[in-house]
Amino acid sequence: MKIVIINYGAGNIQSIKFAIIRLGYEAVLSNDVQEIQNADKVIFPGVGEASSAMHKLRDSGLDKIIPTLKQPVLGICLGMQLMCNSSEEGNTTGLRIFDVDVVKFDDTVKVPQIGWNQITNLKSRLFKDVEEKEHIYLVHSFYAPICAETIATCDYGLAYSAALKKDNFYGTQFHPEKSSDVGQRILENFLQM
Amino acid sequence: MLAKRIIPCLDIKDGRTVKGVNFVDLRDAGDPVELAEIYSREGADELVFLDISATEQKRKTLADLVYRVAEKVNIPFTVGGGISSVEDVDVLLHNGADKVSINSSAVKNPQLINNLVAKFGSQCIVVAIDAKQIDGEWIVHLVGGKVPTERKLFEWAKEVEERGAGEILFTSMDNDGTKDGFANEALARLSTELNIPIIASGGAGNMQHFSDTFIEGKADAALAASVFHFKEIGIQELKTELKENGIPVRV
């Protein structure tokens, strides 16, 4: 299986690569359009600021390519947020895969949310053998509200989308690569799609 | 519900753990990677590696260590100690660190916080603050509490937040090493006046101390070193105890 982690200069992608290797697979870091299009699975990572990450995607033309991919694609953290319609962070448009707008947590909670929270209302094969209320690791200041494409929710002052799915596109707000055994399970579920 | 975090801290010198560790099952008690794996298995929520070496080789050794930890460990970890530039941080994050912690370099050059946040985002920039009370006033100290500065804890913490830091790691030098509990009054004030997560550090001696710092100190996470290294407190049993006290934890 050919797994490509999109390398567009945003975020800690080493950890994702290591997590995939721990599961017994190999992964390639790439920003090459053909290599991405020919992959069996594509992981779209992202840590950092939304509008500058979108700039990097546009500069490399990947903003046009990613929404056209046909194989399973997993956006992680900012990667998931960039797959939405827009983000309040830097007021940027997104890739418009998920029909939801990313907004900022209000100041009734500490921002960023850092740490282990629980996922509930699990709805997809992505969560096969994962129990309700398992803890996963998140670090974020912006969130996708609940929408038709929500496949897991999390509660931080309010309920929001911990994961999204549309057709072959998946997104997790949490970091499966940093979420201990539960995260490894979820990552493996994705790789087995 | 967001869980309160338990964070073992490993002191590193020239790529090795320095504080005596009491793990009988360790093949190599000085290997930070092996220790990290054990803590991760036992249920630690996060790890902090604090580099206290001061050699020329330091940067490369630390970067190598970060790479090896990231290879093996599937929980988040923070790296601190002597980090003073965007380039330093770039290498550590690139090698797989989730967060970096800066201390003296931020006090000497507060603009560094803004620069790091602009380049890497708030979520991975932790500012560590060491402070102790002088005439009833919390004063920020450098060099492990040896050198007082002119900065007052609460003002500095506010400035750190405004400059974009994602988290504060507050060590009370008055409590550190006493095993008498965390500085809960100061912690509660930080947690109330600021709107970013606060990690409590300094003073852990027993399980009740952790419970107290989460309830009275309103801390979001608690960090300790020797009580974990010497197995005076097991992470698993600590979390079970906290859960019984009604504190949300990941068990």
Chai-1 contact restraints between the chains, C-beta under 6 A:
chainA,res_idxA,chainB,res_idxB,connection_type,confidence,min_distance_angstrom,max_distance_angstrom,comment,restraint_id
A,N12,B,L93,contact,1.0,0.0,6.0,A-B,restraint_1
A,Q14,B,A70,contact,1.0,0.0,6.0,A-B,restraint_2
A,Q14,B,G96,contact,1.0,0.0,6.0,A-B,restraint_3
A,S15,B,A70,contact,1.0,0.0,6.0,A-B,restraint_4
A,S15,B,G96,contact,1.0,0.0,6.0,A-B,restraint_5
A,F18,B,A70,contact,1.0,0.0,6.0,A-B,restraint_6
A,F18,B,E71,contact,1.0,0.0,6.0,A-B,restraint_7
A,G48,B,G121,contact,1.0,0.0,6.0,A-B,restraint_8
A,E49,B,G121,contact,1.0,0.0,6.0,A-B,restraint_9
A,D107,B,N195,contact,1.0,0.0,6.0,A-B,restraint_10
A,K110,B,N195,contact,1.0,0.0,6.0,A-B,restraint_11
A,K110,B,I196,contact,1.0,0.0,6.0,A-B,restraint_12
A,K110,B,P197,contact,1.0,0.0,6.0,A-B,restraint_13
A,P112,B,Q123,contact,1.0,0.0,6.0,A-B,restraint_14
A,P112,B,G166,contact,1.0,0.0,6.0,A-B,restraint_15
A,I114,B,E167,contact,1.0,0.0,6.0,A-B,restraint_16
A,I114,B,P197,contact,1.0,0.0,6.0,A-B,restraint_17
A,G115,B,L2,contact,1.0,0.0,6.0,A-B,restraint_18
A,G115,B,R5,contact,1.0,0.0,6.0,A-B,restraint_19
A,W116,B,A3,contact,1.0,0.0,6.0,A-B,restraint_20
A,W116,B,D45,contact,1.0,0.0,6.0,A-B,restraint_21
A,W116,B,R250,contact,1.0,0.0,6.0,A-B,restraint_22
A,N117,B,L2,contact,1.0,0.0,6.0,A-B,restraint_23
A,H135,B,R250,contact,1.0,0.0,6.0,A-B,restraint_24
A,Y137,B,P76,contact,1.0,0.0,6.0,A-B,restraint_25
A,V139,B,Q123,contact,1.0,0.0,6.0,A-B,restraint_26
A,K178,B,P76,contact,1.0,0.0,6.0,A-B,restraint_27
A,S180,B,N74,contact,1.0,0.0,6.0,A-B,restraint_28
A,S180,B,I75,contact,1.0,0.0,6.0,A-B,restraint_29
